[in-house]
Amino acid sequence: MFSDNRFKVEIIRDLPEDKTITVYRCGPLVDLCRGPHIPNTSFVKALACTKASSAYWRGDKDRESLQRVYGISYPDKKQLKEYLAMLEEAKKYDHRELTKKQELFFFHPLSPGSCFFLPHGARVCNKLLEFIRSQYWKRGYEEVTSFVLKFISWKDYLNHSGMKCKFSLNCWYY
């Protein structure tokens, strides 16, 4: 059924033998899908492409690059318009943008996956930690802490921080 599509053939081949494979039909389209689908496309009265991006097949950079398209459909234009307006409104409250505007924290390769708190962000974080710590004993928990820092040499740190010129005469490097 899918012999002309090597990606679907690979998906099917890699499934365990006891796994059920489901396909759905919508008009002439038959596709692998957990479903369910709408009975036919006449139910779609409004649709929008919300995002497009490239992706490597199965997340492997050595495999084929594919185009990924995201979309949304609604039974009428009014509902679609309301949804798109809600998305626009939500952008105003996106924490990734708010933290930049409010100068709370930033990310840097020195600490991958963890942020550097700026003064105001540190105050907010400390207040939250103060509250959380006050709740530990009440709720029967203990605190465990870990910091994620990428290993760099002291010499690299001085170069990166701009402090090399200030301290280099007084430093020994290992």
ChimeraX attribute file (.defattr): number of C-alpha atoms within 10 A of each C-alpha:
attribute: neighborCount
match mode: 1-to-1
recipient: residues
	/A:1	8
	/A:2	12
	/A:3	9
	/A:4	8
	/A:5	9
	/A:6	10
	/A:7	14
	/A:8	15
	/A:9	13
	/A:10	11
	/A:11	11
	/A:12	16
	/A:13	10
	/A:14	9
	/A:15	11
	/A:16	8
	/A:17	9
	/A:18	6
	/A:19	8
	/A:20	9
	/A:21	11
	/A:22	11
	/A:23	11
	/A:24	16
	/A:25	16
	/A:26	12
	/A:27	9
	/A:28	6
	/A:29	7
	/A:30	12
	/A:31	15
	/A:32	14
	/A:33	12
	/A:34	11
	/A:35	11
	/A:36	10
	/A:37	11
	/A:38	12
	/A:39	11
	/A:40	10
	/A:41	10
	/A:42	8
	/A:43	12
	/A:44	14
	/A:45	13
	/A:46	15
	/A:47	15
	/A:48	13
	/A:49	10
	/A:50	10
	/A:51	10
	/A:52	11
	/A:53	9
	/A:54	10
	/A:55	15
	/A:56	14
	/A:57	14
	/A:58	13
	/A:59	10
	/A:60	10
	/A:61	10
	/A:62	9
	/A:63	11
	/A:64	13
	/A:65	14
	/A:66	12
	/A:67	11
	/A:68	11
	/A:69	11
	/A:70	10
	/A:71	10
	/A:72	14
	/A:73	15
	/A:74	16
	/A:75	13
	/A:76	13
	/A:77	14
	/A:78	12
	/A:79	13
	/A:80	18
	/A:81	15
	/A:82	11
	/A:83	14
	/A:84	15
	/A:85	11
	/A:86	11
	/A:87	11
	/A:88	11
	/A:89	11
	/A:90	11
	/A:91	12
	/A:92	10
	/A:93	11
	/A:94	10
	/A:95	11
	/A:96	11
	/A:97	12
	/A:98	13
	/A:99	15
	/A:100	11
	/A:101	10
	/A:102	11
	/A:103	14
	/A:104	19
	/A:105	18
	/A:106	14
	/A:107	12
	/A:108	10
	/A:109	10
	/A:110	16
	/A:111	14
	/A:112	11
	/A:113	10
	/A:114	15
	/A:115	15
	/A:116	14
	/A:117	16
	/A:118	15
	/A:119	12
	/A:120	13
	/A:121	17
	/A:122	14
	/A:123	13
	/A:124	14
	/A:125	14
	/A:126	12
	/A:127	12
	/A:128	12
	/A:129	12
	/A:130	11
	/A:131	11
	/A:132	12
	/A:133	14
	/A:134	11
	/A:135	13
	/A:136	12
	/A:137	11
	/A:138	8
	/A:139	8
	/A:140	7
	/A:141	10
	/A:142	9
	/A:143	8
	/A:144	5
	/A:145	4
	/A:146	5
	/A:147	7
	/A:148	11
	/A:149	12
	/A:150	10
	/A:151	10
	/A:152	9
	/A:153	11
	/A:154	14
	/A:155	16
	/A:156	11
	/A:157	14
	/A:158	15
	/A:159	13
	/A:160	11
	/A:161	9
	/A:162	10
	/A:163	12
	/A:164	17
	/A:165	9
	/A:166	9
	/A:167	10
	/A:168	13
	/A:169	8
	/A:170	7
	/A:171	10
	/A:172	8
	/A:173	7
	/A:174	6
